Amino acid sequence: MRHLFIMDQKDYDNSWKRYNRPSVRGIIINNKKVAMVYSRKFDYYKFPGGGIENNEAHIETLKREMSEETGLIIYEPSVTEYGSVLRIQKSRFEENTVFEQENFYYLCDVLSDESRQSLDEYEADEGFVLEYVSPDYAISVNRTHDHCGYDEQLIERESRVLESLVKDGLL
């Protein structure tokens, strides 16, 4: 998979232990709008997806996460690689630890959007909802609204991926 960009905060010591948390993200485009998860609590947009569990295959993770966060059912034959983003920074949760996350983005179509979300506790607390939005609107919200100190690197990553999609003529 091609690398879109690297986000390295360089806010850590290279001697620290490393925590790797790879993830997958789904890109669903419909009429020049993209399916995004909106956080009502922190006022930002992100691509649906999440962490790979127990050496799960990327497509299996994508199907599980899309269903949980959005209720959308992925049409598996449509899934194609788009690109990845490597994120490296000091862990927000463990001292003397470097957080590394390769985020794998996949273009995909859906079979149905009739399913129901199955949010975990933090997702429900953030008030995750599925919205189809223009890339310009999502980027504007992510870059100009107050997110109450929430994970700015995650929010900027999603804006940069949206810009890549626009540049590539997909949105």
N, C-alpha and C positions, 0 to 999 in steps of 0.2 A: 504494500500500500504506500502511496506517495505521502511524504511529509508535507503538510501545509505550512507549519511554522513551529517554532519552539518558544515557550514562555518560561524563561529561567530567571527567577527573582534574584539569584545569587545572594541570598540572605542567610546562608548556612555555611557550615564548615565542612569541607570534603571528608574529614575524618569521622563525621557522624554516621550512625547506622542509617540504612535506607529502608523506606517502606514503599513498596510498589503496589499500586491499586489501578490496574488497567480497567478501562470502561469502554462501552459501545454507546453510540448515539444514532438515532434515526432521523433521516431527513425525508420528510414527506411534503411534496410540492403539489399544490392544486390551484390552478388559475393564477399563477404568479404570486401565490401566498404560500407560506410555509407553516406546517403544524408545529407549534411551540407550546411548551408548558409555561404557564404564567404563575408566578408566586405572588399571591395577593398580599402576603405578609411583608415581603421585602421588595415588591414592585420591580421584578425583572423577568426576562424571558430566557428560557434555555431549551435546547433540543432535548426531546425525551430520550431517556436512556439511563444507564447506571453501571455499577461495577460487575465485573465478571466474577462469578462465584465458583470455587472448587474446580478450576480448570475447565469450566464450561466452554463450549464452542461459541464463537462470536455470534453466530446467527441465533443460537438458542437463547443467549443472553438478550439479544435484541428483541426477539419475540416476547420473552418474559417481561422485560422492562417496559416495552411499548404497551403491552396489555395492562400491566399494573398502573403505570402513570397516566395513560390516556384512554384506555379501553379500546384502542385500535388493534385490529388483528392484521398482522403483516402477511402479505402475499409473498411467500418465500422465494419463488422463482424470479421475482422482480429485484431482489436485493443485489446491489452492486456497490463496490468500494468507491468511496469518494476521497478520503484522505484522513491523515491522523495529525494530532497535535500533542506534542510532549510538553507536559507542565512539570516544572521542578521548583520546589521552594521549601522553606523551613516548615515543618509540620505545625499545624495549629493546635494539635492535640497531644503531641508527645515531645518532651524536651530532647534536645540533641539528636533530632531525627530529621532526615530529609524526606519529604513527600515527593514521590515521582508518580505521575499518572500519564500513561499513553491513552489518549481518547481516540477511538476508532469510529469514524463517521461513515455511515452507509446510506445511500439513496435507496428508497423503497416505496412500494405502493401498498395500499391496504385493501383487504377483502371487505371489511365491514367496520363501521364505527358504531355499531349497535351495542357493543359490550359495555360493561361498567368498570370504572376505575377500581383499583384495589390498592389504595395508598397505605404506605407504612406510617408510623406515628409522626415522624418528622415531616413527611410530605403532606400529611393531613394538616399538621400544625401550620405549615407554610401556606396552606390553602391552594394547592396545585390545581389548576384547571387547564384544559386543552383549549387553545385558540389558534385559528388560522389568521395570520397577520402578514402584512407586507414587511419585507426585510427592513425598509427604511424606518418604519414605525418601531419595530423591535429594537433596532440599533439605537434609535433616538431615546427610547425609554431606558435602555441599558446604560447609555452614556450620559444622560442628563438628569435622571431622577435620583433621589436620595434612597439608597438601599440600606440605610441604618447600619452601615459597617459590615454588611454581609459580604461574603467571599467575592471581592472585586475581581480577582483573577479569573474565576469561573465566568463571571458576567462579561468580562472583556473578551475572553476566549470565544464565547458564543457570538459576540458582535463581529469578531474578526472572521469567523467561519461564514457568517452571513455575507460579509463583504466578499469573501472568496467565491461564494456561490453566485453572487451578482456579477463579479468580474468574469467568471467562467460562462456567463450567459444562461445559467440555470434558473435564475430568478429575475 
